[in-house]
Protein backbone atom coordinates (compact mmCIF):
# COMPACT_ATOMS: atom_id res chain seq x y z
CA UNK A 1 0.00 0.00 0.00
CA UNK A 2 1.45 3.36 -1.05
CA UNK A 3 2.02 5.73 1.86
CA UNK A 4 0.68 9.24 1.48
CA UNK A 5 3.39 11.91 1.44
CA UNK A 6 3.22 14.17 4.47
CA UNK A 7 2.93 17.85 3.60
CA UNK A 8 5.52 19.89 5.52
CA UNK A 9 4.39 23.05 7.34
CA UNK A 10 4.66 26.30 5.46
CA UNK A 11 7.95 28.14 6.05
CA UNK A 12 6.23 31.44 5.18
CA UNK A 13 3.80 33.30 7.45
CA UNK A 14 0.39 34.50 6.31
CA UNK A 15 -0.01 37.96 4.84
CA UNK A 16 -3.16 39.85 5.79
CA UNK A 17 -4.70 36.56 6.84
CA UNK A 18 -3.94 34.91 3.48
CA UNK A 19 -1.89 31.71 3.23
CA UNK A 20 1.08 31.50 0.86
CA UNK A 21 0.64 29.43 -2.28
CA UNK A 22 2.00 25.89 -2.01
CA UNK A 23 3.15 23.95 -5.08
CA UNK A 24 4.28 20.33 -5.16
CA UNK A 25 6.48 19.26 -8.03
CA UNK A 26 5.27 16.16 -9.92
CA UNK A 27 6.99 12.87 -9.17
CA UNK A 28 7.83 12.41 -12.85
CA UNK A 29 8.49 14.79 -15.70
CA UNK A 30 11.02 16.04 -18.27
CA UNK A 31 12.22 19.08 -16.30
CA UNK A 32 15.88 19.49 -15.41
CA UNK A 33 15.58 22.44 -13.03
CA UNK A 34 12.99 23.72 -10.57
CA UNK A 35 12.80 27.01 -12.44
CA UNK A 36 12.07 25.28 -15.75
CA UNK A 37 9.05 23.53 -14.24
CA UNK A 38 7.68 26.53 -12.34
CA UNK A 39 7.91 28.86 -15.33
CA UNK A 40 5.97 26.33 -17.42
CA UNK A 41 3.45 25.44 -14.73
CA UNK A 42 2.72 28.99 -13.57
CA UNK A 43 2.73 30.62 -17.00
CA UNK A 44 -0.63 32.23 -16.25
CA UNK A 45 1.15 34.68 -13.96
CA UNK A 46 2.43 36.51 -17.03
CA UNK A 47 5.69 36.75 -19.00
CA UNK A 48 8.74 37.04 -16.79
CA UNK A 49 6.83 37.04 -13.49
CA UNK A 50 8.02 33.68 -12.15
CA UNK A 51 11.58 34.29 -13.35
CA UNK A 52 11.57 37.60 -11.45
CA UNK A 53 10.23 35.95 -8.30
CA UNK A 54 12.95 33.30 -8.45
CA UNK A 55 15.64 35.93 -8.98
CA UNK A 56 14.31 37.92 -6.03
CA UNK A 57 14.31 34.89 -3.72
CA UNK A 58 10.54 35.03 -3.23
CA UNK A 59 9.99 31.30 -3.83
CA UNK A 60 11.23 29.09 -0.99
CA UNK A 61 11.53 25.42 -0.12
CA UNK A 62 10.44 23.60 3.02
CA UNK A 63 13.51 24.83 4.89
CA UNK A 64 12.62 28.46 4.17
CA UNK A 65 15.60 29.02 1.91
CA UNK A 66 15.13 30.66 -1.47
CA UNK A 67 14.88 28.38 -4.49
CA UNK A 68 17.09 29.28 -7.42
CA UNK A 69 15.92 28.91 -11.00
CA UNK A 70 18.89 26.66 -11.66
CA UNK A 71 18.35 24.31 -8.71
CA UNK A 72 18.05 20.67 -9.83
CA UNK A 73 14.52 19.36 -10.22
CA UNK A 74 13.52 17.20 -7.22
CA UNK A 75 10.41 15.02 -7.73
CA UNK A 76 7.78 15.62 -5.03
CA UNK A 77 9.47 18.75 -3.73
CA UNK A 78 7.28 21.45 -2.13
CA UNK A 79 7.78 25.17 -2.70
CA UNK A 80 5.90 28.19 -1.34
CA UNK A 81 5.45 31.81 -2.36
CA UNK A 82 3.16 34.77 -1.76
CA UNK A 83 1.19 35.94 -4.74
CA UNK A 84 0.58 39.62 -5.26
CA UNK A 85 -2.73 40.45 -3.62
CA UNK A 86 -5.24 42.08 -5.96
CA UNK A 87 -6.51 45.58 -5.29
CA UNK A 88 -9.81 45.03 -3.49
CA UNK A 89 -12.61 47.39 -2.52
CA UNK A 90 -13.26 46.88 1.22
CA UNK A 91 -16.72 45.53 1.98
CA UNK A 92 -18.12 48.28 4.25
CA UNK A 93 -20.27 46.06 6.48
CA UNK A 94 -19.46 44.41 9.82
CA UNK A 95 -18.56 40.76 10.13
CA UNK A 96 -20.10 39.80 13.46
CA UNK A 97 -18.80 36.94 15.63
CA UNK A 98 -21.83 35.35 17.28
CA UNK A 99 -19.97 32.50 19.02
CA UNK A 100 -16.43 31.47 19.78
CA UNK A 101 -14.84 28.68 21.79
CA UNK A 102 -11.61 26.68 21.62
CA UNK A 103 -12.87 24.68 18.63
CA UNK A 104 -15.17 26.82 16.45
CA UNK A 105 -16.07 30.35 15.48
CA UNK A 106 -19.52 31.18 14.12
CA UNK A 107 -19.74 34.46 12.22
CA UNK A 108 -22.69 36.38 10.79
CA UNK A 109 -21.42 37.32 7.32
CA UNK A 110 -22.68 40.40 5.47
CA UNK A 111 -23.73 40.45 1.82
CA UNK A 112 -20.92 40.97 -0.73
CA UNK A 113 -18.20 39.40 1.46
CA UNK A 114 -16.75 36.15 0.11
CA UNK A 115 -16.29 33.35 2.63
CA UNK A 116 -12.80 32.24 1.56
CA UNK A 117 -10.09 33.59 -0.78
CA UNK A 118 -11.00 32.92 -4.37
CA UNK A 119 -10.43 34.74 -7.67
CA UNK A 120 -10.33 38.51 -7.15
CA UNK A 121 -11.56 38.26 -3.54
CA UNK A 122 -8.60 37.37 -1.33
CA UNK A 123 -7.85 39.56 1.69
CA UNK A 124 -11.38 40.99 1.67
CA UNK A 125 -12.95 37.69 2.69
CA UNK A 126 -14.56 36.48 5.89
CA UNK A 127 -11.78 33.98 6.55
CA UNK A 128 -8.91 36.45 6.08
CA UNK A 129 -10.69 39.11 8.12
CA UNK A 130 -11.33 36.77 11.03
CA UNK A 131 -7.77 35.45 11.01
CA UNK A 132 -6.53 39.03 11.36
CA UNK A 133 -9.14 40.29 13.81
CA UNK A 134 -9.13 37.24 16.10
CA UNK A 135 -5.43 36.44 15.64
CA UNK A 136 -6.14 32.80 14.74
CA UNK A 137 -3.82 31.95 11.81
CA UNK A 138 -5.07 28.34 11.69
CA UNK A 139 -8.72 29.32 11.28
CA UNK A 140 -10.47 27.48 8.41
CA UNK A 141 -13.96 27.48 6.92
CA UNK A 142 -15.99 24.30 7.49
CA UNK A 143 -18.32 25.26 4.61
CA UNK A 144 -19.02 28.23 2.33
CA UNK A 145 -21.75 30.74 1.62
CA UNK A 146 -21.97 32.49 -1.74
CA UNK A 147 -20.43 35.95 -1.69
CA UNK A 148 -23.83 37.51 -2.31
CA UNK A 149 -25.55 35.56 0.48
CA UNK A 150 -25.49 36.87 4.05
CA UNK A 151 -25.72 34.89 7.27
CA UNK A 152 -24.13 32.27 9.47
CA UNK A 153 -20.85 30.55 8.62
CA UNK A 154 -18.96 27.99 10.71
CA UNK A 155 -15.16 28.18 11.02
CA UNK A 156 -12.83 25.75 12.78
CA UNK A 157 -10.01 26.86 15.08
CA UNK A 158 -7.75 23.80 15.11
CA UNK A 159 -6.55 22.42 11.74
CA UNK A 160 -6.57 18.85 13.07
CA UNK A 161 -10.31 19.13 13.87
CA UNK A 162 -11.41 20.66 10.58
CA UNK A 163 -12.22 17.31 8.99
CA UNK A 164 -14.64 16.37 11.78
CA UNK A 165 -16.70 19.52 11.21
CA UNK A 166 -16.57 19.27 7.42
CA UNK A 167 -17.89 15.73 7.73
CA UNK A 168 -21.01 17.11 9.43
CA UNK A 169 -21.86 19.02 6.26
CA UNK A 170 -20.88 16.16 3.97
CA UNK A 171 -23.12 13.76 5.87
CA UNK A 172 -25.98 16.28 6.08
CA UNK A 173 -25.93 16.38 9.87
CA UNK A 174 -26.17 20.16 9.98
CA UNK A 175 -29.61 21.76 9.86
CA UNK A 176 -29.51 24.95 7.83
CA UNK A 177 -32.44 27.31 7.44
CA UNK A 178 -32.47 30.26 5.06
CA UNK A 179 -34.77 33.22 4.55
CA UNK A 180 -35.48 34.96 1.26
CA UNK A 181 -37.56 37.81 -0.11
CA UNK A 182 -39.10 37.19 -3.52
CA UNK A 183 -42.28 37.97 -5.46
CA UNK A 184 -45.44 36.57 -3.91
CA UNK A 185 -47.12 34.01 -6.13
CA UNK A 186 -50.75 33.57 -4.96
CA UNK A 187 -51.20 30.57 -7.24
CA UNK A 188 -48.10 28.83 -5.90
CA UNK A 189 -49.04 26.01 -3.54
CA UNK A 190 -46.79 26.09 -0.49
CA UNK A 191 -45.23 24.53 1.46
CA UNK A 192 -43.63 22.14 -0.98
CA UNK A 193 -40.40 20.23 -1.47
CA UNK A 194 -38.55 20.95 -4.70
CA UNK A 195 -36.40 18.16 -6.14
CA UNK A 196 -34.30 18.48 -9.27
CA UNK A 197 -30.90 17.78 -10.78
CA UNK A 198 -28.69 20.88 -10.85
CA UNK A 199 -25.62 21.17 -13.05
CA UNK A 200 -22.99 23.89 -12.48
CA UNK A 201 -20.38 23.92 -15.23
CA UNK A 202 -16.93 25.36 -14.70
CA UNK A 203 -16.61 28.78 -16.30
CA UNK A 204 -20.38 29.26 -16.59
CA UNK A 205 -21.83 31.76 -14.14
CA UNK A 206 -25.31 30.30 -13.73
CA UNK A 207 -26.26 26.76 -12.77
CA UNK A 208 -29.12 25.00 -14.54
CA UNK A 209 -31.58 22.19 -13.99
CA UNK A 210 -31.19 19.14 -16.19
CA UNK A 211 -32.86 15.78 -16.62
CA UNK A 212 -31.76 12.98 -14.35
CA UNK A 213 -31.73 11.75 -10.78
CA UNK A 214 -32.33 14.67 -8.38
CA UNK A 215 -29.24 15.88 -6.53
CA UNK A 216 -30.83 18.98 -5.01
CA UNK A 217 -33.71 19.04 -2.50
CA UNK A 218 -35.21 22.16 -0.90
CA UNK A 219 -38.21 22.67 1.36
CA UNK A 220 -39.95 25.98 0.52
CA UNK A 221 -42.43 27.65 2.87
CA UNK A 222 -44.16 31.02 2.81
CA UNK A 223 -43.67 32.86 6.10
CA UNK A 224 -45.78 35.90 5.21
CA UNK A 225 -46.68 38.15 2.31
CA UNK A 226 -47.65 41.75 1.72
CA UNK A 227 -50.33 42.66 -0.77
CA UNK A 228 -49.09 46.25 -1.12
CA UNK A 229 -45.84 45.41 -2.87
CA UNK A 230 -46.58 41.81 -3.94
CA UNK A 231 -43.64 40.45 -1.97
CA UNK A 232 -43.31 37.28 0.05
CA UNK A 233 -40.93 36.26 2.80
CA UNK A 234 -39.93 32.61 2.46
CA UNK A 235 -38.25 29.98 4.62
CA UNK A 236 -35.93 27.70 2.65
CA UNK A 237 -34.60 24.49 4.18
CA UNK A 238 -32.07 22.68 1.97
CA UNK A 239 -31.48 18.97 2.37
CA UNK A 240 -28.54 19.10 -0.05
CA UNK A 241 -25.88 21.66 -0.87
CA UNK A 242 -25.56 22.16 -4.61
CA UNK A 243 -24.08 25.42 -5.89
CA UNK A 244 -26.81 28.10 -6.18
CA UNK A 245 -29.41 25.51 -5.18
CA UNK A 246 -31.79 27.85 -3.37
CA UNK A 247 -31.55 30.50 -6.06
CA UNK A 248 -32.20 27.97 -8.83
CA UNK A 249 -35.15 26.39 -7.03
CA UNK A 250 -36.81 29.71 -6.21
CA UNK A 251 -36.41 30.77 -9.83
CA UNK A 252 -37.90 27.48 -11.04
CA UNK A 253 -41.01 28.23 -8.97
CA UNK A 254 -41.43 31.56 -10.75
CA UNK A 255 -40.34 33.51 -7.67
CA UNK A 256 -36.69 34.53 -8.24
CA UNK A 257 -35.02 36.01 -5.17
CA UNK A 258 -34.82 39.80 -5.24
CA UNK A 259 -31.46 41.19 -6.23
CA UNK A 260 -30.27 38.02 -7.97
CA UNK A 261 -27.93 38.93 -10.86
CA UNK A 262 -28.04 35.41 -12.38
CA UNK A 263 -31.61 34.15 -12.13
CA UNK A 264 -33.81 34.31 -14.13
CA UNK A 265 -31.20 35.89 -16.43
CA UNK A 266 -27.59 37.04 -16.20
CA UNK A 267 -27.39 40.83 -15.87
CA UNK A 268 -24.47 43.17 -16.46
CA UNK A 269 -21.60 42.76 -13.96
CA UNK A 270 -22.02 44.87 -10.84
CA UNK A 271 -19.05 47.21 -10.16
CA UNK A 272 -16.88 46.15 -7.22
CA UNK A 273 -17.79 49.28 -5.27
CA UNK A 274 -21.57 48.96 -5.80
CA UNK A 275 -23.11 47.59 -2.63
CA UNK A 276 -26.70 48.54 -3.47
CA UNK A 277 -29.57 46.07 -3.78
CA UNK A 278 -27.97 43.01 -2.16
CA UNK A 279 -29.35 39.56 -2.92
CA UNK A 280 -32.22 39.01 -0.50
CA UNK A 281 -31.03 35.66 0.78
CA UNK A 282 -29.94 35.04 4.37
CA UNK A 283 -28.57 31.95 6.13
CA UNK A 284 -30.80 32.46 9.17
CA UNK A 285 -30.21 29.35 11.32
CA UNK A 286 -27.46 26.82 11.88
CA UNK A 287 -27.91 23.79 14.14
CA UNK A 288 -25.58 20.84 14.78
CA UNK A 289 -24.18 18.52 17.40
CA UNK A 290 -20.52 19.40 17.97
CA UNK A 291 -18.43 16.35 16.90
CA UNK A 292 -15.64 17.28 19.32
CA UNK A 293 -17.42 18.49 22.48
CA UNK A 294 -20.87 16.94 22.01
CA UNK A 295 -22.53 20.34 22.57
CA UNK A 296 -25.85 20.93 20.82
CA UNK A 297 -25.39 24.23 18.99
CA UNK A 298 -28.24 26.44 17.73
CA UNK A 299 -27.43 29.80 16.19
CA UNK A 300 -29.68 32.47 14.64
CA UNK A 301 -28.60 35.42 12.51
CA UNK A 302 -29.63 38.84 13.78
CA UNK A 303 -29.60 40.34 10.29
CA UNK A 304 -32.71 41.58 8.51
CA UNK A 305 -33.41 41.43 4.79
CA UNK A 306 -33.69 45.05 3.72
CA UNK A 307 -36.20 44.51 0.93
CA UNK A 308 -38.66 43.27 3.56
CA UNK A 309 -37.95 45.83 6.27
CA UNK A 310 -37.62 48.79 3.89
CA UNK A 311 -38.24 47.94 0.26
CA UNK A 312 -37.97 51.54 -1.11
CA UNK A 313 -34.53 51.98 0.43
CA UNK A 314 -33.36 48.60 -0.86
CA UNK A 315 -34.69 49.42 -4.35
CA UNK A 316 -33.03 52.84 -4.29
CA UNK A 317 -36.26 54.68 -5.02
CA UNK A 318 -36.16 58.47 -4.88
CA UNK A 319 -37.51 59.88 -1.63
CA UNK A 320 -40.46 61.46 -3.50
CA UNK A 321 -41.59 58.04 -4.73
CA UNK A 322 -41.37 56.19 -1.43
CA UNK A 323 -44.71 57.21 -0.01
CA UNK A 324 -46.56 55.51 -2.85
CA UNK A 325 -44.68 52.20 -2.49
CA UNK A 326 -44.66 51.97 1.30
NORKA-V6547 format. One record per residue. PSI is psi in radians with two decimals (* if undefined). BURIAL is # if it has 24 or more other C-alpha atoms within 12 Angstrom, else .. Layout:
PSI,BURIAL / PSI,BURIAL
//
This chain:
2.26,. / 2.26,. / 2.37,. / 2.33,. / 2.27,. / 2.32,. / 2.13,. / 2.73,. / 2.67,. / 2.33,# / -0.13,# / 2.46,# / 2.93,. / 2.75,# / 2.09,. / 0.62,# / 0.16,# / 2.26,# / 2.64,# / 2.78,# / 2.36,# / 2.32,# / 2.30,# / 2.25,# / 2.43,# / 2.65,. / -0.34,. / 2.68,. / 2.95,. / 0.03,. / 2.51,. / -0.64,. / 2.80,. / -0.76,# / -0.70,# / -0.78,# / -0.82,# / -0.69,# / -0.72,# / -0.80,. / -0.63,. / 0.60,# / -0.39,. / -0.26,. / -0.33,. / 2.73,. / 2.24,. / -0.11,. / -0.87,. / -0.69,# / -0.73,# / -0.66,. / -0.70,# / -0.75,# / -0.56,. / -0.04,. / 0.45,. / -0.06,# / 2.19,# / 2.79,# / -3.01,# / -0.41,# / 0.02,. / -0.07,. / 2.56,. / 2.47,# / 2.30,# / 2.61,# / -0.46,# / 0.06,. / 2.46,. / 2.52,. / 2.25,# / 1.94,# / 2.32,. / 0.01,. / 2.53,# / 2.44,# / 2.72,# / 2.66,# / 2.78,# / 2.22,# / 2.76,. / 2.20,. / 2.38,. / 2.71,. / 2.14,. / 2.46,. / 2.11,. / 2.41,. / 2.00,# / 0.71,. / 2.58,. / 2.53,# / 1.90,# / 2.22,# / 2.05,# / -0.29,# / 2.51,. / 2.31,. / -2.86,. / -0.17,. / -0.63,# / 2.77,# / 2.28,# / 2.15,# / 2.61,# / 1.74,# / 2.40,# / 2.87,# / 2.66,# / -0.07,# / 2.08,# / 2.65,# / -0.86,# / 2.77,# / 2.26,# / 2.30,. / -2.20,. / -0.02,. / 1.87,# / -1.30,# / -0.48,# / 1.12,# / 2.81,# / -0.75,# / -0.86,# / -0.69,# / -0.85,# / -0.68,# / -0.73,# / -0.85,. / -0.62,. / -0.12,. / 0.92,. / 1.50,# / -0.55,# / 0.12,# / 2.40,# / 2.74,# / 2.28,# / -0.35,# / -3.12,# / 2.63,# / 2.57,# / 2.62,# / -0.63,# / -0.19,# / 2.38,# / 2.88,# / -2.81,# / 2.32,# / 2.40,# / 2.27,# / 2.61,# / 2.50,# / -0.76,# / 2.13,. / -0.63,. / -0.24,. / -0.11,# / -0.75,# / -0.65,. / -0.68,# / -0.65,# / -0.60,# / -0.57,. / -0.78,# / -0.71,# / -0.70,. / 0.15,. / 0.71,. / 0.30,. / 2.25,# / 2.06,# / 2.35,# / 2.26,# / 2.84,# / 2.50,# / 2.66,# / 2.23,# / 2.95,# / 2.54,# / 2.17,# / 1.73,# / -0.44,. / -0.06,. / 2.06,. / 2.04,. / 2.65,. / 2.80,. / 2.80,. / 2.15,# / 2.23,# / 2.26,# / 2.99,# / 2.11,# / 2.31,# / 2.19,# / 1.92,. / 2.45,. / 2.29,. / -0.13,. / 2.21,. / -0.82,. / 2.51,# / 2.91,# / 2.72,# / 2.40,# / 2.94,. / 2.64,. / 3.13,. / 2.25,. / 2.38,. / 0.11,. / 2.19,# / 2.22,# / 2.30,# / 2.19,# / 2.19,# / 2.55,# / 2.11,# / -0.84,. / 2.88,. / 2.78,. / 2.23,# / -0.53,. / -0.68,. / 0.21,. / 0.65,. / 2.67,# / 2.63,# / 2.17,# / 2.59,# / 2.21,# / 2.16,# / 1.80,# / 2.42,# / -0.27,# / 3.09,# / 0.88,# / 2.64,# / 2.24,# / 0.34,# / -0.89,# / -0.68,# / -0.72,# / -0.77,# / -0.69,# / -0.67,# / -0.66,# / -0.40,# / -0.03,# / 0.27,. / 1.18,# / 2.49,# / 2.38,# / 2.42,# / 0.15,# / 2.08,# / -0.04,# / -0.49,# / 2.23,# / -0.26,. / 2.63,. / 2.21,. / 3.08,. / 2.54,. / 2.43,. / 2.27,. / 2.61,. / -0.45,. / 0.23,. / 1.85,. / 0.40,# / 2.71,# / 1.06,# / 2.65,# / 2.26,# / 1.12,# / 2.27,# / 2.23,# / 1.64,# / -0.77,# / 2.61,# / 2.11,# / 2.36,# / 2.78,# / 2.12,. / 2.12,# / -0.26,. / -0.81,# / -0.32,. / 0.00,. / 2.41,. / 1.94,. / 2.40,# / 2.03,. / 2.56,# / 2.28,# / 2.47,# / 0.04,. / 2.72,# / 2.52,# / 2.08,# / -0.59,# / -0.40,# / -0.73,# / -0.52,. / 1.35,. / -0.78,# / -0.71,. / -0.73,. / -0.72,# / -0.18,# / 0.52,. / 2.50,. / 2.60,. / -0.67,. / -0.38,. / -0.15,. / -0.49,. / -0.60,. / -0.35,. / 0.00,. / *,.
//
